Amino acid sequence: MREEGWNVPDDEFNAWHGANKKEVVEYFAGTNGAKGRIDAVYQSFNDELEAVYFKEDSPVKPMPGVYEYFEELRAAGIKIGLDTGFPRKIADHIIAQLNFGPYIDGSCVAMEVGHGRPYP
């Protein structure tokens, strides 16, 4: 979005973590008078996300202790679901890359349920 010359302050952008990524682009398009560029910028944004998350040396790493925590939850009979604002393709890749599949009961992405965080 910044490559488009849009004003995207870090604090405003960071407030959108977990939100539907297309909604993020729509918001910043509106604040920058660029509503006609939403689809093109969203596609570019999505391509950039895939380039980062799908490369061999991806920055995505599990938090320390996460697998042990998942095992504790399972032992307590608690089901585990993950949610994200990323598109399904990226979410599935991250889940596979981190080997979360055996530990979780499901996942959802904002585009499939209509809203990202903070909605339940």
CORWOPE-V932956 format. One record per run of one state. SS is the DSSP state (~ for helix, > for strand, _ for the rest). FROM is the first residue (numbers start at 1). LEN is the number of residues. If there is no record, write none. Layout:
SS;FROM;LEN, SS;FROM;LEN
This chain:
_;1;1, ~;2;3, _;5;5, ~;10;5, _;15;6, ~;21;11, _;32;3, ~;35;19, _;54;12, ~;66;10, _;76;5, >;81;4, _;85;3, ~;88;10, _;98;3, ~;101;3, _;104;2, >;106;4, ~;110;4, _;114;7
